[in-house]
């Protein structure tokens, strides 16, 4: 693994280079609290005239795009990279709206060097986010209408930075001085490096990853970009969607733990903090199928779990539901399900569930 200390702006401003967030990465999740901390850190760095370390940017080099531009797949560092891009966009807007120029750059310069590749209005963006985040960031930088289901965090954090810049005591030169003091440890992962282990050890700063984040990255990280996108769209996106709204990924994390309790009975996770390590132990020591077959089974299991979330004792899933894809079938899968097609039984069960909901 090649590492070096790099000023953030030097890294972001590399010519003909795009930073691509792979499909397996979690959504952009920083909130106002993290943005305010960054804002304060920048002003402290400017006041002290001292460099400020903002973490590690872990990436791998992908094949160039059709125009020959370098593509760097960001394995760790998406949150900081996205937030600083939004901050620079807010600063660009401030300079353009107020006819101001910084010490060594103006609004057009910020756009051409750190936000896009080239000076044209429709020049490609330097940062390419995934899923709903990507179209939202693109619309923000282009000044076009936001897409349907636009990323709330992208919108909110840009608006937050703009609100700070609208205050009477805002000093754009001080902010820019602080941004110029930021540095990262940039690390390029080579073919012989274990990107997942490096990712796990580095991800101790910023917003903690959920079990679902770690599982998703573990399963998709080793795939090609095209395969990551396919597997994510076909399996992981539906898995996440089943539990929405799901703050902190609590429901999905519980579903993964429930699936492990059925599939890997000889080892138990005694809390949320142990689930990921047990998951890795199962996949590496016991599981013999393919990544796709595991995702297929997990998707089917999560569908059942989500439909019965209020009654999620593990024993309910040792049943004849056809979620099992790998290994031994469920414990009672040889029994014929008679009641499942009985309308009277279904109506009675639904009435009991409605009565329970009404009493909560």
C-alpha positions in Angstrom: 0.0 0.0 0.0 1.4 3.4 -1.0 0.8 6.2 1.5 1.8 9.8 1.6 0.9 13.0 3.5 -1.0 15.2 1.0 -2.7 18.6 1.3 -6.3 18.0 0.7 -6.6 20.6 -2.0 -3.6 19.2 -3.8 -5.3 15.8 -3.8 -8.8 17.1 -4.9 -7.2 19.4 -7.5 -5.3 16.7 -9.3 -5.9 17.3 -13.0 -8.0 14.9 -15.1 -8.9 12.9 -12.0 -12.3 11.8 -10.8 -13.1 10.4 -7.4 -15.8 7.7 -7.6 -17.8 6.4 -4.7 -18.5 2.6 -5.4 -22.0 1.3 -5.2 -21.4 -0.7 -2.1 -20.5 2.4 0.0 -23.1 3.6 2.5 -25.0 6.8 1.6 -23.6 10.2 2.5 -24.6 10.5 6.2 -22.9 13.5 7.8 -25.3 15.8 9.6 -25.1 19.3 10.9 -23.0 18.3 13.9 -20.2 16.9 11.9 -20.3 19.9 9.5 -20.1 22.3 12.4 -17.2 20.5 13.8 -15.4 20.7 10.5 -16.3 24.5 10.2 -14.7 25.1 13.7 -11.7 23.0 12.9 -11.1 25.1 9.7 -11.2 28.4 11.6 -8.9 27.1 14.3 -6.4 26.0 11.7 -6.6 29.4 10.1 -6.2 31.3 13.4 -3.2 29.1 14.4 -1.8 29.1 10.9 -1.2 25.4 11.4 -2.0 22.3 9.4 -5.0 20.2 10.4 -5.2 16.4 9.9 -8.7 15.3 8.7 -8.1 11.5 8.3 -7.1 9.0 5.7 -8.4 8.8 2.1 -8.1 5.2 1.1 -8.6 4.5 -2.6 -7.9 2.1 -5.4 -7.1 3.0 -9.0 -9.6 1.9 -11.6 -9.3 1.8 -15.4 -9.5 5.3 -17.0 -12.9 6.4 -18.3 -13.5 6.6 -22.1 -12.0 10.1 -22.2 -8.8 8.9 -20.6 -9.4 10.5 -17.2 -8.1 8.8 -14.1 -10.7 7.2 -11.9 -10.0 6.6 -8.2 -12.5 4.5 -6.3 -12.8 5.8 -2.8 -12.8 3.0 -0.2 -12.7 5.2 2.9 -13.1 9.0 3.1 -16.4 9.6 1.3 -17.9 11.6 4.1 -15.1 14.1 4.4 -14.6 14.3 0.7 -18.3 15.0 0.0 -18.6 17.5 2.9 -15.6 19.5 1.7 -17.0 19.5 -1.8 -20.2 20.9 -0.5 -18.3 23.5 1.5 -16.3 24.6 -1.6 -19.5 24.8 -3.6 -21.1 27.0 -0.9 -17.9 29.2 -1.0 -18.0 29.4 -4.8 -21.6 30.6 -4.7 -20.7 33.2 -2.0 -17.9 34.6 -4.1 -20.0 34.6 -7.3 -23.0 36.3 -5.6 -21.0 38.9 -3.8 -18.4 39.6 -6.6 -15.5 38.7 -4.3 -12.1 37.1 -5.0 -9.9 35.2 -2.6 -6.2 35.7 -2.3 -5.3 33.4 -5.2 -8.6 32.2 -6.7 -12.1 33.3 -7.7 -15.4 31.5 -8.1 -14.6 30.2 -11.5 -11.2 29.0 -10.3 -12.8 27.0 -7.5 -15.2 25.5 -10.0 -12.6 24.5 -12.5 -10.0 23.2 -10.1 -11.9 21.5 -7.3 -15.4 20.9 -8.4 -15.2 20.0 -12.1 -12.7 18.8 -14.7 -12.4 21.8 -17.0 -14.0 25.3 -17.3 -17.1 24.4 -19.3 -20.4 24.8 -17.6 -21.2 21.1 -18.2 -17.7 19.8 -17.4 -17.7 16.5 -15.5 -17.8 16.7 -11.7 -14.6 15.8 -9.8 -16.6 13.7 -7.3 -19.0 11.0 -8.4 -21.3 9.9 -5.7 -23.4 6.7 -5.8 -27.2 6.1 -5.8 -29.4 9.0 -4.9 -26.5 11.1 -3.6 -24.9 11.2 -7.1 -27.8 12.8 -9.0 -28.4 15.3 -6.1 -24.8 16.4 -6.1 -24.8 16.7 -9.9 -27.9 18.9 -9.8 -26.4 21.0 -7.0 -23.3 21.7 -8.9 -25.1 22.2 -12.2 -27.8 24.5 -10.7 -30.6 22.3 -12.1 -33.7 21.0 -10.5 -33.2 18.3 -7.9 -34.1 14.7 -8.8 -36.9 12.8 -7.2 -36.0 11.4 -3.8 -33.0 13.8 -3.6 -30.5 13.3 -0.9 -31.6 15.2 2.2 -28.1 15.3 3.7 -26.5 16.8 0.6 -29.1 19.5 0.5 -29.1 20.2 4.2 -25.4 20.4 4.6 -25.0 22.8 1.6 -27.7 25.0 3.0 -26.0 24.9 6.5 -22.7 26.1 5.0 -24.5 28.8 3.1 -26.3 30.0 6.2 -22.9 30.3 8.0 -21.5 32.3 5.1 -24.5 34.7 5.2 -23.7 35.9 8.7 -22.3 39.4 9.1 -18.9 38.3 10.6 -18.1 35.7 7.9 -14.6 36.0 6.6 -14.1 34.1 3.4 -10.3 34.6 3.4 -10.1 33.0 6.9 -12.2 30.0 5.7 -10.1 29.6 2.6 -6.9 29.8 4.7 -8.2 27.0 6.9 -9.1 24.8 3.9 -5.6 25.3 2.5 -4.2 23.9 5.8 -6.1 20.6 5.6 -4.1 17.5 5.0 -4.8 13.8 4.6 -2.9 10.6 4.6 -3.7 9.3 1.1 -3.3 5.6 0.7 -3.5 3.7 -2.6 -4.5 0.1 -2.2 -2.6 -2.3 -4.4 -3.5 -5.7 -5.8 -1.8 -7.5 -2.9 -3.4 -5.5 -0.2 -6.5 -6.6 1.8 -8.6 -3.5 1.3 -11.4 -4.7 3.7 -9.0 -5.1 6.6 -7.4 -1.8 6.0 -10.9 -0.2 5.7 -12.0 -1.7 9.0 -8.9 -0.5 10.9 -9.0 3.0 9.5 -12.7 3.6 10.0 -12.5 4.8 13.6 -13.0 8.5 12.9 -16.3 10.2 12.0 -19.7 8.6 12.1 -19.4 4.9 13.1 -20.3 2.2 10.6 -23.3 0.0 11.3 -23.2 -3.8 11.1 -25.0 -3.5 7.7 -22.4 -1.1 6.4 -19.6 -3.5 7.3 -21.4 -6.6 5.9 -22.2 -4.8 2.6 -18.6 -3.6 2.2 -17.3 -7.1 3.0 -19.4 -8.8 0.4 -19.0 -6.2 -2.4 -15.6 -4.7 -2.0 -13.7 -7.5 -3.9 -16.0 -7.3 -6.9 -15.4 -5.3 -10.1 -17.2 -2.0 -10.3 -19.8 -3.4 -12.7 -20.4 -6.4 -10.5 -20.7 -4.2 -7.4 -23.3 -2.2 -9.1 -25.3 -5.2 -10.3 -25.2 -7.0 -6.9 -26.1 -3.8 -5.0 -29.0 -3.0 -7.3 -30.4 -6.6 -7.3 -29.9 -7.6 -3.7 -28.6 -5.0 -1.3 -30.8 -2.0 -2.3 -34.0 -4.2 -1.8 -32.6 -5.4 1.5 -32.1 -1.8 2.8 -35.4 -0.7 1.4 -37.4 -3.3 3.3 -36.7 -1.7 6.6 -37.1 2.0 5.8 -37.3 4.2 7.8 -34.5 2.6 9.7 -32.4 5.2 11.7 -29.0 3.9 12.6 -29.8 0.7 10.6 -31.2 -0.9 13.8 -33.8 -3.1 12.0 -31.5 -4.3 9.3 -28.7 -5.0 11.8 -31.1 -7.0 13.8 -32.2 -9.0 10.7 -28.6 -9.8 9.9 -28.1 -11.0 13.5 -31.3 -13.1 13.3 -30.2 -14.7 10.0 -26.8 -15.6 11.6 -28.6 -17.1 14.6 -30.4 -19.5 12.3 -27.6 -20.2 9.9 -24.6 -20.3 12.3 -26.0 -21.9 15.4 -22.8 -23.0 17.0 -21.5 -19.4 17.4 -23.7 -16.7 19.0 -23.2 -12.9 18.8 -23.9 -11.6 22.3 -24.7 -8.1 21.2 -24.6 -5.8 18.1 -20.9 -5.2 18.5 -20.2 -8.9 17.9 -22.4 -9.5 14.9 -19.9 -8.5 12.2 -17.1 -10.6 13.6 -19.4 -13.6 13.8 -20.6 -12.9 10.2 -17.0 -12.9 9.0 -16.3 -16.1 10.9 -19.3 -17.8 9.3 -18.4 -16.7 5.7 -14.7 -17.5 6.0 -14.9 -20.7 8.0 -18.2 -22.3 7.2 -19.9 -20.9 4.1 -19.2 -22.7 0.8 -21.4 -20.9 -1.6 -21.0 -17.8 -3.8 -21.4 -14.2 -2.8 -24.5 -13.9 -4.9 -26.1 -16.9 -3.4 -25.5 -15.5 0.1 -27.0 -12.2 -0.9 -29.9 -14.0 -2.4 -30.6 -15.9 0.8 -30.1 -12.8 2.9 -32.5 -10.8 0.8 -35.2 -13.5 1.1 -34.7 -13.8 4.8 -34.9 -10.1 5.3 -38.1 -9.9 3.4 -39.7 -12.3 5.9 -38.1 -10.6 8.8 -39.3 -7.2 7.7 -42.9 -8.4 7.3 -42.9 -9.8 10.8 -40.6 -7.3 12.5 -42.7 -6.8 15.6 -42.6 -10.6 16.3 -39.0 -11.3 15.5 -38.2 -14.2 17.8 -35.7 -16.3 15.9 -37.8 -19.4 16.2 -40.3 -17.9 13.8 -37.8 -18.2 11.0 -36.9 -21.8 11.6 -39.9 -22.4 9.4 -41.0 -23.5 6.0 -40.5 -20.1 4.4 -38.5 -20.6 1.3 -35.6 -18.2 2.2 -32.9 -20.9 2.6 -30.5 -20.9 -0.3 -27.3 -22.3 1.1 -26.4 -25.1 3.5 -29.0 -27.0 5.5 -32.7 -26.2 4.9 -34.8 -24.7 7.7 -35.8 -27.1 10.4 -39.4 -27.8 9.5 -39.2 -27.3 5.7 -40.4 -30.9 5.1 -43.8 -30.1 6.7 -46.7 -29.1 4.5 -48.0 -25.6 5.4 -51.8 -26.1 5.6 -52.8 -22.9 7.4 -51.1 -20.5 5.0 -53.8 -21.0 2.4 -56.7 -21.0 4.9 -58.4 -17.6 4.5 -60.3 -17.9 7.8 -57.0 -18.5 9.6 -55.3 -15.6 7.8 -58.2 -13.3 8.7 -58.1 -14.3 12.4 -54.3 -13.9 12.6 -54.6 -10.4 11.0 -57.2 -9.4 13.4 -55.0 -10.4 16.3 -52.1 -8.4 14.9 -54.4 -5.4 14.4 -55.6 -5.7 18.0 -52.0 -5.9 19.3 -51.1 -2.8 17.3 -54.1 -0.9 18.6 -53.1 -1.6 22.2 -49.5 -0.3 21.8 
